[in-house]
Amino acid sequence: MPDERWLVVGLGNPEDEYGGTRHNIGADVVRAYARREHTDFSRNKRARCQIAEVRRGDVRLVLALPDGYMNNSGGPTQQAANWYSVPPERVVVVHDEVDLPVGALRFKQGGGTAGHNGLKDVERALGTREFYRVRVGVDRPPGRVSTKDHVLRRFAPAEQEEVDVTVEEALDAIDLLIDEGLEAAQNRYH
């Protein structure tokens, strides 16, 4: 299909306040994708996102970082999908996952969004669960630390190297998901 367009959304909170936290790993992956492709983000007021566009052969990727806080990511995701004419089945949302250990990548289409309020908001705004998810492991909170406090913390220095490797792997994983489909990505990374 010529000029097939995909929307890749990185969930996170405002970078100036929450950069480097576990909750921002989705946005970190999308920023790394733009860096790898030597492109910069610019603000799209209509979509309420920072946007960077990448062409890979016949595939065009719109990389999006919703403005504002993660729990309000749905409106900007839906507006970007509408603005760039991308149907939900070609939307990829990259997000943190406490049910996976640091370093793990998993892929899903549809399914429940459990306690992840950013995903719930995207699902509500798109009107469907049938979008792709790249789940990046950030581990469960230790001891009695609440999940909210845990995801707003930065990675420990001992975890950072593994996080950096995982972010790089996620870039290739997104390409595989788009080029060869969900099953190929799951077979390679699960």
QUIMOMO-V396022 format. One record per residue. N is the residue number from 1. RES is the residue in one small letter. SS is DSSP state (h for helix, s for strand, l for the rest). PHI is phi in degrees with one decimal (999 if undefined). OMEGA is omega in degrees with one decimal (NA if undefined). Layout:
BEGIN
n-><N;N>
res-><RES;RES>
ss-><SS;SS>
phi-><PHI;PHI>
omega-><OMEGA;OMEGA>
END
This chain:
BEGIN
n-><1;2;3;4;5;6;7;8;9;10;11;12;13;14;15;16;17;18;19;20;21;22;23;24;25;26;27;28;29;30;31;32;33;34;35;36;37;38;39;40;41;42;43;44;45;46;47;48;49;50;51;52;53;54;55;56;57;58;59;60;61;62;63;64;65;66;67;68;69;70;71;72;73;74;75;76;77;78;79;80;81;82;83;84;85;86;87;88;89;90;91;92;93;94;95;96;97;98;99;100;101;102;103;104;105;106;107;108;109;110;111;112;113;114;115;116;117;118;119;120;121;122;123;124;125;126;127;128;129;130;131;132;133;134;135;136;137;138;139;140;141;142;143;144;145;146;147;148;149;150;151;152;153;154;155;156;157;158;159;160;161;162;163;164;165;166;167;168;169;170;171;172;173;174;175;176;177;178;179;180;181;182;183;184;185;186;187;188;189;190>
res-><m;p;d;e;r;w;l;v;v;g;l;g;n;p;e;d;e;y;g;g;t;r;h;n;i;g;a;d;v;v;r;a;y;a;r;r;e;h;t;d;f;s;r;n;k;r;a;r;c;q;i;a;e;v;r;r;g;d;v;r;l;v;l;a;l;p;d;g;y;m;n;n;s;g;g;p;t;q;q;a;a;n;w;y;s;v;p;p;e;r;v;v;v;v;h;d;e;v;d;l;p;v;g;a;l;r;f;k;q;g;g;g;t;a;g;h;n;g;l;k;d;v;e;r;a;l;g;t;r;e;f;y;r;v;r;v;g;v;d;r;p;p;g;r;v;s;t;k;d;h;v;l;r;r;f;a;p;a;e;q;e;e;v;d;v;t;v;e;e;a;l;d;a;i;d;l;l;i;d;e;g;l;e;a;a;q;n;r;y;h>
ss-><l;l;l;s;s;s;s;s;s;s;l;l;l;l;h;h;h;h;l;l;s;h;h;h;h;h;h;h;h;h;h;h;h;h;h;h;l;l;l;l;l;s;s;s;l;l;l;l;s;s;s;s;s;s;s;s;l;l;s;s;s;s;s;s;s;s;l;l;l;h;h;h;h;h;h;h;h;h;h;h;h;h;h;l;l;l;l;h;h;h;s;s;s;s;s;s;s;l;l;l;l;l;l;l;s;s;s;s;s;l;l;l;l;l;l;l;h;h;h;h;h;h;h;h;h;h;l;l;l;l;l;s;s;s;s;s;s;l;l;l;l;l;l;l;l;l;h;h;h;h;h;l;l;s;l;l;h;h;h;h;h;h;h;h;h;h;h;h;h;h;h;h;h;h;h;h;h;h;h;h;l;h;h;h;h;h;h;h;h;l>
phi-><999;-68.1;52.4;-68.1;-112.8;-122.9;-112.8;-114.0;-109.2;-102.6;-82.0;-179.6;-100.4;-52.2;-62.3;-62.5;-99.3;-121.4;-55.4;83.4;-84.2;-60.0;-66.2;-96.7;-62.3;-62.5;-65.1;-61.7;-62.7;-67.7;-62.4;-64.0;-62.0;-61.8;-60.9;-60.0;-90.8;55.3;-129.2;-112.3;-88.5;-137.3;-79.2;-107.6;-61.8;-65.4;-85.4;56.1;-142.3;-84.1;-126.0;-134.6;-113.6;-133.3;-114.2;-125.7;63.2;-87.7;-103.8;-109.0;-109.0;-104.5;-91.8;-131.4;-121.4;-57.9;-69.4;87.9;-95.1;-53.1;-66.5;-117.4;-79.7;-62.8;-57.7;-60.9;-63.2;-65.4;-66.7;-65.0;-60.5;-66.8;-59.5;-98.7;54.1;-110.5;-72.7;-53.3;-72.7;-121.7;-102.7;-118.1;-107.5;-101.4;-150.1;-74.8;-139.0;-73.1;-84.2;-123.6;-69.5;-55.0;99.8;-88.3;-123.3;-139.6;-124.9;-154.9;-124.8;73.7;85.4;-76.4;-108.3;41.9;-92.9;-88.4;-66.4;-63.6;-66.0;-58.6;-69.2;-64.4;-58.8;-60.5;-70.2;-77.7;75.4;-159.9;-97.7;-83.9;-118.9;-81.7;-128.8;-104.6;-96.9;-108.8;-65.5;-125.4;76.1;-78.3;-66.1;-78.7;53.7;-100.6;-67.3;-70.9;-58.8;-58.3;-65.3;-61.5;-72.0;-91.2;-92.8;-78.5;-69.0;-67.6;-52.1;-66.8;-90.3;-61.0;-62.0;-65.1;-62.1;-60.7;-64.4;-62.9;-59.5;-64.1;-61.2;-62.0;-63.8;-65.8;-65.3;-63.6;-59.3;-62.6;-57.1;-71.8;-77.0;-121.0;101.0;-61.6;-62.3;-62.6;-66.0;-64.3;-63.0;-79.5;-110.5;-90.9>
omega-><-178.4;176.3;174.6;-177.0;177.5;174.9;178.6;-173.2;176.0;-178.7;177.5;175.5;-179.6;-173.0;-176.7;-178.6;-170.8;179.6;177.7;178.8;179.9;-177.6;-177.2;-175.8;177.7;177.2;178.3;178.5;-177.9;174.7;178.9;177.7;179.2;178.1;-179.6;-178.5;178.3;177.3;-178.7;175.9;170.2;-175.3;172.4;-176.1;-178.3;-179.3;-175.9;-179.5;162.8;-172.8;168.8;-179.3;-177.2;174.0;174.8;-175.9;-179.9;-177.6;175.1;178.5;170.8;178.2;-174.7;172.6;-178.7;174.1;174.4;-173.7;-176.1;-175.7;177.4;-177.0;-174.5;-179.0;178.1;178.6;-179.5;179.3;176.5;178.3;178.2;-176.9;-177.5;177.5;179.0;177.6;-178.0;-178.6;172.7;173.9;177.7;179.5;179.9;-174.2;176.1;-179.3;-179.2;-179.4;176.3;177.8;174.9;179.1;-178.1;172.7;176.0;-177.0;-176.9;166.9;-178.1;179.4;-177.6;179.6;176.0;-175.3;-175.8;-174.1;175.9;177.8;177.7;-179.4;176.7;178.8;179.4;-175.8;179.5;179.7;-179.6;172.5;-171.2;169.9;-179.9;176.6;170.2;-175.4;-177.7;-175.3;175.6;175.3;177.7;178.1;177.9;173.6;-176.9;178.3;179.0;177.8;179.7;179.6;-178.3;-175.6;178.0;176.2;173.9;176.0;175.9;178.5;179.9;179.9;-167.3;179.8;178.6;177.2;179.9;178.0;-179.1;177.7;178.6;176.9;-178.6;179.2;177.8;-179.8;177.2;177.6;179.8;178.2;-177.3;-175.4;-171.3;174.6;-175.0;-176.3;178.7;179.7;179.4;-179.6;-176.9;-169.4;-179.7;NA>
END
